[in-house]
Amino acid sequence: MLNFLRYAVTVALSNPPSSTVWDYSPAPESFRPEIAEQHELFIGGKFVKPKSGKYMKVINPANEQVITRVAEAGKADVAAAVEAATKAQRGWSRMKPRDRAKLLFRVARRLQERAREFAVLETMNNGKPIRESRDGDVPESAKHFFHHAGWCDKLQYAIPGGGVGKPVGVCGQIIPWNFPLMMAAWKLAPALACGNTCVLKPAETTPLTALRLAEIFREVEMPAGVVNILTGGPETGKYITAHTGFNKIAFTGSTEVGKAIIKACAGRPVRLTMELGGKGAQIIFADAAIDQAIESAVQGIFYNAGQVCCAGSRLLVEESIADQVREKLLQRMANLRVGDPLDKNTDIGAINSASQCERINHYVELARTEGAQVLQSCCGDMPAKGFWCKPTLLAGVQPSHTVAREEIFGPVVALMTFRTVDEAIMRANDSIYGLSAGVWTEKSAKMFEVARRLRAGVVWCNGFNLFDAASPFGGVKESGFGREGGRHGLLEYLAH
């Protein structure tokens, strides 16, 4: 009954309004969105050439073919974007809340109407399976714009004690490559709802859906300068974090880069939101529904080829059922299909880049040298072109092993065992990270007691990777600070 109620609540929160019509039709391999040979920067409501004069190639990770070229923003381009956002901020913040809401609703609707186009583009650029882009990333992005549009004229209820908070001002937002469109929505929607203006930088390997989103902002007649999108590499990100014109910097990415951003912003009156790395633990107790727990574990680590900051990459299993869980997990892994991301039957697509693929393989070999058993599913021969990794189970992993402590960011799960509840909690908390965790047990008292003692920003019970725009998300320890989503995420963009 407890699982049923939790499922019902999750579905009720996640479903869009009844008037919403989603395009769930399969994206045939023959369909390709139109892609220009070259993309410019989006500044002040217009696509403009970079003052730097530089461009970068964008690669399809599934076949290593060049998709297009995008501008590489330099220091002067960042300054121009900040100037445009600063100029637009006064008018945008003073616009009637219901008028801001209308524009965000229009953005959400256009995302729905162009869902197939965005899904295929996301898969081509990122390498994730089309099923994940179509059923996850695109509709979830639209939901965030819908949700925050509804907040525009209700912000007084977001502030503790009542009252209306003022917008922070001009926001610099830097997003990662694993969920390009969804991370853009997570950053832009709450900031815009609160009356802020934004300069968004997508990752250098996955800029295309963010640029396509810029087209939507023009279509809905978003005031010029309210949203500016700068493509570029790490240097562009450094120019953004160093610019004194930003009132807030929001970053999602690695802990290493997050620390560098915090140092760069130290001593300045700039607010920060940091959503960083993770090494999530999934705890399976002997009294759990094993088959359901296995399915959850598979989704928790192999979704998006494990390239998820909150992935459950440490599987902690009660010793008495460890052999059973291991065999069932290997059987499930054997059924995972690795291949063409545009095939709707694919379970695991390509790794986003050659460097990330090399990183994953390095950790797998390191696990072998440290004494872990490397078990990979028989997925057949990998494609000759592209960046691919087989789903991997590391058995016999000890807490001291590198693969048990460092974020791999790939389709690799480390299996460890425990004997008591206290030992499970101790091992789960034995990490510099604290982004996510999961608990599987049929005993509700144990479930909530364990969840209470886990040091993680989000803890899922009898499930994993369950998200909703109304729920806050973020980490503790070296997984960052601040929250995205829900009322807590709105507070990050209000001067209170």
ChimeraX attribute file (.defattr): number of C-alpha atoms within 10 A of each C-alpha:
attribute: neighborCount
match mode: 1-to-1
recipient: residues
	/A:1	6
	/A:2	11
	/A:3	13
	/A:4	9
	/A:5	10
	/A:6	14
	/A:7	15
	/A:8	12
	/A:9	11
	/A:10	14
	/A:11	12
	/A:12	10
	/A:13	14
	/A:14	16
	/A:15	13
	/A:16	17
	/A:17	9
	/A:18	6
	/A:19	6
	/A:20	10
	/A:21	11
	/A:22	17
	/A:23	15
	/A:24	12
	/A:25	10
	/A:26	13
	/A:27	19
	/A:28	13
	/A:29	13
	/A:30	6
	/A:31	11
	/A:32	13
	/A:33	11
	/A:34	8
	/A:35	12
	/A:36	10
	/A:37	10
	/A:38	14
	/A:39	22
	/A:40	20
	/A:41	25
	/A:42	26
	/A:43	27
	/A:44	22
	/A:45	21
	/A:46	15
	/A:47	16
	/A:48	14
	/A:49	19
	/A:50	22
	/A:51	16
	/A:52	13
	/A:53	10
	/A:54	14
	/A:55	19
	/A:56	17
	/A:57	15
	/A:58	20
	/A:59	22
	/A:60	22
	/A:61	27
	/A:62	27
	/A:63	16
	/A:64	14
	/A:65	13
	/A:66	13
	/A:67	18
	/A:68	17
	/A:69	18
	/A:70	27
	/A:71	25
	/A:72	25
	/A:73	29
	/A:74	24
	/A:75	17
	/A:76	13
	/A:77	22
	/A:78	25
	/A:79	17
	/A:80	16
	/A:81	27
	/A:82	27
	/A:83	17
	/A:84	23
	/A:85	29
	/A:86	21
	/A:87	17
	/A:88	21
	/A:89	23
	/A:90	15
	/A:91	13
	/A:92	24
	/A:93	21
	/A:94	10
	/A:95	12
	/A:96	13
	/A:97	20
	/A:98	16
	/A:99	14
	/A:100	22
	/A:101	22
	/A:102	16
	/A:103	20
	/A:104	28
	/A:105	22
	/A:106	21
	/A:107	25
	/A:108	25
	/A:109	21
	/A:110	17
	/A:111	22
	/A:112	21
	/A:113	14
	/A:114	13
	/A:115	23
	/A:116	25
	/A:117	20
	/A:118	24
	/A:119	28
	/A:120	26
	/A:121	22
	/A:122	27
	/A:123	26
	/A:124	25
	/A:125	24
	/A:126	30
	/A:127	32
	/A:128	32
	/A:129	29
	/A:130	31
	/A:131	22
	/A:132	21
	/A:133	28
	/A:134	26
	/A:135	16
	/A:136	14
	/A:137	23
	/A:138	27
	/A:139	22
	/A:140	24
	/A:141	23
	/A:142	25
	/A:143	28
	/A:144	26
	/A:145	27
	/A:146	23
	/A:147	23
	/A:148	29
	/A:149	28
	/A:150	19
	/A:151	21
	/A:152	22
	/A:153	18
	/A:154	16
	/A:155	21
	/A:156	14
	/A:157	14
	/A:158	19
	/A:159	18
	/A:160	11
	/A:161	8
	/A:162	10
	/A:163	12
	/A:164	17
	/A:165	18
	/A:166	15
	/A:167	24
	/A:168	23
	/A:169	24
	/A:170	28
	/A:171	31
	/A:172	28
	/A:173	26
	/A:174	23
	/A:175	26
	/A:176	20
	/A:177	21
	/A:178	24
	/A:179	23
	/A:180	23
	/A:181	29
	/A:182	23
	/A:183	21
	/A:184	21
	/A:185	24
	/A:186	21
	/A:187	25
	/A:188	23
	/A:189	25
	/A:190	28
	/A:191	26
	/A:192	26
	/A:193	30
	/A:194	30
	/A:195	27
	/A:196	29
	/A:197	31
	/A:198	30
	/A:199	26
	/A:200	25
	/A:201	26
	/A:202	26
	/A:203	23
	/A:204	23
	/A:205	24
	/A:206	28
	/A:207	26
	/A:208	28
	/A:209	24
	/A:210	26
	/A:211	23
	/A:212	16
	/A:213	19
	/A:214	21
	/A:215	16
	/A:216	19
	/A:217	22
	/A:218	15
	/A:219	12
	/A:220	16
	/A:221	13
	/A:222	19
	/A:223	16
	/A:224	19
	/A:225	25
	/A:226	28
	/A:227	28
	/A:228	28
	/A:229	27
	/A:230	31
	/A:231	29
	/A:232	23
	/A:233	18
	/A:234	11
	/A:235	13
	/A:236	21
	/A:237	28
	/A:238	15
	/A:239	17
	/A:240	29
	/A:241	25
	/A:242	15
	/A:243	16
	/A:244	15
	/A:245	18
	/A:246	25
	/A:247	19
	/A:248	24
	/A:249	22
	/A:250	23
	/A:251	25
	/A:252	23
	/A:253	20
	/A:254	19
	/A:255	19
	/A:256	11
	/A:257	16
	/A:258	22
	/A:259	14
	/A:260	13
	/A:261	21
	/A:262	15
	/A:263	11
	/A:264	14
	/A:265	18
	/A:266	10
	/A:267	8
	/A:268	11
	/A:269	11
	/A:270	16
	/A:271	17
	/A:272	21
	/A:273	22
	/A:274	26
	/A:275	27
	/A:276	27
	/A:277	29
	/A:278	33
	/A:279	28
	/A:280	28
	/A:281	33
	/A:282	32
	/A:283	31
	/A:284	28
	/A:285	28
	/A:286	18
	/A:287	12
	/A:288	16
	/A:289	14
	/A:290	18
	/A:291	13
	/A:292	13
	/A:293	24
	/A:294	19
	/A:295	16
	/A:296	20
	/A:297	28
	/A:298	22
	/A:299	18
	/A:300	29
	/A:301	29
	/A:302	25
	/A:303	21
	/A:304	27
	/A:305	28
	/A:306	25
	/A:307	22
	/A:308	24
	/A:309	23
	/A:310	28
	/A:311	33
	/A:312	30
	/A:313	32
	/A:314	28
	/A:315	26
	/A:316	24
	/A:317	24
	/A:318	22
	/A:319	17
	/A:320	13
	/A:321	15
	/A:322	18
	/A:323	12
	/A:324	12
	/A:325	22
	/A:326	16
	/A:327	11
	/A:328	15
	/A:329	18
	/A:330	18
	/A:331	12
	/A:332	15
	/A:333	21
	/A:334	14
	/A:335	12
	/A:336	19
	/A:337	18
	/A:338	25
	/A:339	23
	/A:340	24
	/A:341	26
	/A:342	25
	/A:343	16
	/A:344	16
	/A:345	15
	/A:346	18
	/A:347	22
	/A:348	27
	/A:349	29
	/A:350	28
	/A:351	28
	/A:352	27
	/A:353	21
	/A:354	13
	/A:355	10
	/A:356	17
	/A:357	18
	/A:358	15
	/A:359	14
	/A:360	20
	/A:361	17
	/A:362	12
	/A:363	19
	/A:364	21
	/A:365	12
	/A:366	15
	/A:367	22
	/A:368	15
	/A:369	10
	/A:370	14
	/A:371	14
	/A:372	21
	/A:373	17
	/A:374	17
	/A:375	15
	/A:376	16
	/A:377	18
	/A:378	15
	/A:379	16
	/A:380	10
	/A:381	9
	/A:382	13
	/A:383	14
	/A:384	9
	/A:385	11
	/A:386	21
	/A:387	23
	/A:388	27
	/A:389	21
	/A:390	25
	/A:391	26
	/A:392	19
	/A:393	25
	/A:394	23
	/A:395	20
	/A:396	16
	/A:397	24
	/A:398	17
	/A:399	17
	/A:400	10
	/A:401	16
	/A:402	15
	/A:403	25
	/A:404	24
	/A:405	18
	/A:406	15
	/A:407	20
	/A:408	26
	/A:409	27
	/A:410	28
	/A:411	25
	/A:412	30
	/A:413	27
	/A:414	27
	/A:415	23
	/A:416	22
	/A:417	23
	/A:418	20
	/A:419	13
	/A:420	12
	/A:421	14
	/A:422	12
	/A:423	13
	/A:424	24
	/A:425	19
	/A:426	15
	/A:427	18
	/A:428	26
	/A:429	18
	/A:430	16
	/A:431	19
	/A:432	15
	/A:433	26
	/A:434	28
	/A:435	29
	/A:436	28
	/A:437	31
	/A:438	30
	/A:439	25
	/A:440	28
	/A:441	20
	/A:442	17
	/A:443	12
	/A:444	13
	/A:445	9
	/A:446	15
	/A:447	18
	/A:448	14
	/A:449	11
	/A:450	19
	/A:451	18
	/A:452	11
	/A:453	13
	/A:454	22
	/A:455	22
	/A:456	24
	/A:457	22
	/A:458	22
	/A:459	24
	/A:460	17
	/A:461	22
	/A:462	23
	/A:463	22
	/A:464	25
	/A:465	21
	/A:466	13
	/A:467	15
	/A:468	19
	/A:469	22
	/A:470	18
	/A:471	16
	/A:472	18
	/A:473	22
	/A:474	24
	/A:475	24
	/A:476	21
	/A:477	16
	/A:478	21
	/A:479	27
	/A:480	27
	/A:481	18
	/A:482	20
	/A:483	21
	/A:484	25
	/A:485	24
	/A:486	20
	/A:487	20
	/A:488	17
	/A:489	24
	/A:490	23
	/A:491	24
	/A:492	23
	/A:493	30
	/A:494	21
	/A:495	14
	/A:496	13
